[in-house]
Amino acid sequence: MILANSDDMASDRSTLSLVLPSHIDVLDYVQVVCDELCASARLNEDACHWVGVSVRESVVNAIRHGNKFDSAKHVHVDFSLLPAAAPEILEITVADEGGGFEPEDVADPLAPENLLKSSGRGIFFMRNFMDEVDLTRRPEGGMAVRMRKRLAVQDA
């Protein structure tokens, strides 16, 4: 695992970056990092929980569907606070090194034929628990999921 922390004043963001192997064992580590960052961003307990669920779902999707458990591929997770000086948004990007997919081709988990399936709800959860979710193909290959959660702005 590779961990990097940067404060990029040019882009006015503070970012913690993780590069993780494509193995389910990394989920607990990602959860701890996410929980700590949510707490430092002063998200309440419920919001922290749902952000954590979204991040876990995204990392599981990157490992399972994106990288297909390929040990030569990595999952990249960036946690950013925007703007760095007085954060208003927690932005999390999870990227894989797989073949990518078309987001509009993902089955609707609320369709009657999908209700009893044991999987297929990850993107649905992300979209319901986060304020913004964007899925894009990466130019270098794979997919990136960018999720944003608005933070409570503290009065000066």
C-alpha positions in Angstrom: 0.0 0.0 0.0 1.2 3.5 -0.8 0.0 6.5 1.1 0.6 10.1 0.1 -0.6 13.3 1.5 -0.5 16.6 -0.3 -1.7 20.1 0.2 -1.9 21.7 -3.2 -2.6 25.3 -2.8 -2.6 25.9 -6.5 -5.8 23.7 -6.8 -6.9 24.7 -3.2 -7.3 21.1 -2.0 -5.8 18.9 0.6 -5.6 15.3 -0.6 -4.7 11.9 1.0 -4.0 9.3 -1.7 -4.0 5.6 -1.4 -2.7 3.0 -3.9 -4.0 -0.4 -2.9 -3.7 -3.9 -4.2 -6.7 -5.5 -5.8 -7.6 -7.6 -2.7 -10.6 -7.5 -0.5 -8.4 -7.4 2.6 -7.8 -3.7 2.0 -11.4 -2.8 2.9 -10.9 -2.5 6.6 -7.9 -0.2 6.1 -9.9 2.0 3.7 -12.8 2.1 6.2 -10.5 3.3 9.0 -9.0 6.0 6.8 -12.4 7.1 5.7 -13.8 7.2 9.2 -10.9 9.3 10.5 -11.2 11.7 7.6 -15.0 12.0 8.0 -14.5 12.7 11.7 -11.8 15.3 11.1 -14.2 16.9 8.5 -16.8 17.1 11.3 -19.4 14.9 9.6 -21.9 13.5 12.0 -22.0 9.8 12.9 -24.8 9.0 10.4 -23.1 10.9 7.5 -19.8 9.2 8.3 -21.5 5.8 8.2 -23.1 6.4 4.8 -20.0 7.9 3.3 -18.1 4.8 4.5 -20.7 2.5 2.9 -20.3 4.4 -0.4 -16.5 4.2 -0.3 -16.5 0.5 0.5 -19.0 -0.2 -2.3 -16.8 1.7 -4.7 -13.6 0.0 -3.7 -15.3 -3.4 -3.9 -16.5 -2.6 -7.4 -13.1 -1.5 -8.4 -11.5 -4.7 -7.1 -14.1 -7.1 -8.3 -15.6 -5.7 -11.5 -12.8 -3.3 -12.6 -9.6 -5.1 -11.8 -11.2 -8.5 -11.6 -9.0 -9.4 -8.6 -5.8 -9.0 -10.8 -2.9 -8.7 -8.4 -1.0 -6.7 -11.0 -3.6 -3.9 -10.9 -4.3 -1.4 -8.2 -7.1 0.7 -6.8 -6.4 4.4 -6.4 -8.4 6.2 -3.7 -8.1 10.0 -3.2 -9.7 11.7 -0.2 -9.8 15.5 -0.7 -11.0 18.4 1.3 -12.1 21.4 -0.8 -11.1 24.2 -0.3 -8.1 23.2 1.8 -8.2 26.3 4.1 -11.9 26.0 5.1 -13.3 22.7 3.7 -16.9 22.7 2.5 -16.7 19.4 0.5 -15.3 16.0 1.1 -14.4 14.5 -2.3 -13.5 10.9 -2.7 -12.3 9.4 -6.0 -11.9 5.7 -6.5 -10.3 4.5 -9.7 -9.4 1.1 -11.1 -7.2 -0.1 -13.8 -9.7 -2.4 -15.5 -11.5 -2.3 -18.9 -14.2 0.1 -17.9 -18.0 -0.1 -18.5 -20.9 2.1 -19.6 -22.7 3.4 -16.6 -26.0 3.5 -18.4 -25.7 -0.3 -19.0 -25.8 -1.0 -15.2 -29.1 -2.8 -14.4 -31.7 -0.9 -12.3 -31.6 -2.6 -8.8 -35.2 -1.5 -8.2 -36.5 -3.3 -11.3 -38.7 -6.3 -10.3 -36.4 -8.8 -11.9 -33.4 -7.5 -9.9 -35.0 -7.1 -6.4 -34.0 -10.5 -5.1 -30.4 -10.4 -6.6 -27.7 -10.4 -4.0 -25.5 -7.8 -5.8 -25.9 -4.9 -8.1 -26.7 -2.1 -5.7 -23.4 -0.4 -5.1 -23.8 2.5 -7.6 -27.4 2.9 -6.4 -26.2 3.2 -2.8 -23.5 5.7 -3.7 -25.9 7.9 -5.6 -28.3 7.9 -2.6 -25.8 8.4 0.2 -23.6 11.0 -1.4 -24.4 14.5 -2.7 -22.8 14.0 -6.1 -21.6 10.9 -7.9 -19.8 10.9 -11.3 -18.6 7.8 -13.1 -16.1 8.4 -15.9 -13.7 6.4 -18.1 -10.1 7.1 -17.3 -7.9 8.1 -20.3 -5.3 5.6 -19.2 -7.9 2.8 -18.8 -10.4 1.8 -16.2 -13.1 3.8 -14.4 -13.1 6.5 -11.8 -15.9 7.2 -9.4 -15.9 10.7 -8.0 -18.2 11.2 -4.9 -18.8 14.4 -3.1 -20.3 15.1 0.4 -21.1 18.6 1.5 -19.8 19.5 4.9 -21.5 21.7 7.5 -19.8 25.1 7.2 -18.6 26.4 10.6 -19.4 30.0 11.4 -16.3 32.1 11.9 
